[in-house]
Amino acid sequence: MHASKHNHNVCLEPFGDSAIIVRFGNRIDSDIHQKVQMLANYLEMHPFSGLIECVPAYTNVTVYYQPFVIYESFKQKSDNLSPFQIVKSLLKEVFEQLEVGKSTNNRVTKIPVCYGGEYGPDLEEVAKHNQLSIEQVIDIHSGGEYCVYMIGFAPGFPFLGGMSEKIATPRRSTPRQLIPSGSVGIAGVQTGVYPIATPGGWQLIGQTPLELFLPEKNPPSLLQAGDIVKFVPISKREFLQQKEENI
């Protein structure tokens, strides 16, 4: 399986016989993520015939397509190319139309968090691991701006980039069997929010009263890839009050 490249260091690889992976690099950073989002947003707004869906991740976009539809739709000008080669050619045309590097209007969402105590049982462990005070961990975590790289393993779960390495902490050696929805956690150099109650091994430092998974809405997630997240510390009283308002 050979990868094909073109300008902007983009690499296109077949993924089975009905998908293609567009790789923009192998590191997690805001520039690469912006390119991922620009391609995914463009394809969502301007789908080509035979496109099933495109799935953005940290550094790549996987484009799923219907080979027969692709072949039938473009055979007049494809010169007997394979469906993969046709889609690769279509994507190259898209790249030429995208102004790579142009900033997008990122939506900013503020997420209130009650840090520590019963809502953040691992906050002290995170502080101890990084030789910081609890207050310093809260200040660092709530002082950053985080980009939603993708919505992941659980419905509405946001994988966030941009956390300071000063509070990076390994996952728990023993995962919890059930983590409450709204829990804010740290795993390595990543932070995220559990949208539903689920097992997990992240270090829990707080909890938000906001609902991230909204099954009755479309899309069913408070956050979308490309959003900017800011965490805002709140008291236990404010947490309970906002939680009650959301019920």
Residue, then its C-alpha position, 0 to 999 in steps of 0.5 A: m500500500h503506497a501513500s501518495k503525497h502532494n504539497h502542504n505535506v498532505c499524505l493520502e492513503p487507501f483505507g480498505d476499498s471504500a475509504i481514504i485517509v488524509r494525513f496532515g502530519n503526525r503531531i497534535d498541534s493547532d495548525i494541523h488541527q485547523k487543516v483537518q477541520m477546514l477539510a472536514n467542514y468543506l466536505e460536509m458543506h460541499p459533498f461530492s457524489g458518492l461521499i458517505e461521510c468524513v471523520p476528523a481525528y487529531t491529525n487526519v480525516t478519513v473519507y468514506y465513499q461508495p466505490f460504485v457510485i464514484y466510478e459511475s459518477f466520474k467514469q466519463k472523465s476518469d480515464n479508467l481510474s480506480p475509485f480510490q484514484i478518482v477520490k484522491s483526485l477530487l480531494k486534491e481539487v479541494f485542497e487547491q480551493l482551501e486557503v490553508g492556514k486561514s483562521t476560522n471563527n472558532r466558537v468559544t464555550k465556557i464550562p463551569v467546573c467545581y474543582g476538588g472534593e467529592y467532585g474531583p477526588d484526584l485533584e490532590e493526586v494531580a497536585k502531588h504528582n506535579q509538586l504543585s498546590i491544589e490552588q495552582v492546579i486549578d489556576i493552571h487548568s482554568g487559565g488555559e484555552y483548549c481546542v476540541y480536537m475531536i468528539g470521541f469514544a463516548p457520545g459527546f466526549p471532547f478530546l481537548g488539546g492545549m493543556s499545560e504540561k505542568i499538570a500532566t498526570p498519568r492515568r489511574s493504575t486502576p480505572r473506576q467502574l463508573i465515572p459520573s457524567g460531567s466529570v472533568g479529568i486529566a490523562g497524560v497531557q490531555t484533559g476532557v469531560y465525561p458527557i455520560a456516566t461510564p468506566g474510565g481511568w482519567q484522573l478526576i479533578g472536578q465536575t461541571p453541571l452542564e450537560l454535554f450529551l444532548p440526545e434530543k438535539n442535532p448534533p447531539s453534543l454541546l461541543q463540536a470539533g474546532d470549538i474553544v473551551k474555557f473552564v471557569p471555577i465555581s463553588k459547590r453551591e453554584f454547582l448544585q444550583q446550576k445542576e438543579e436548573n439543568i434538571 
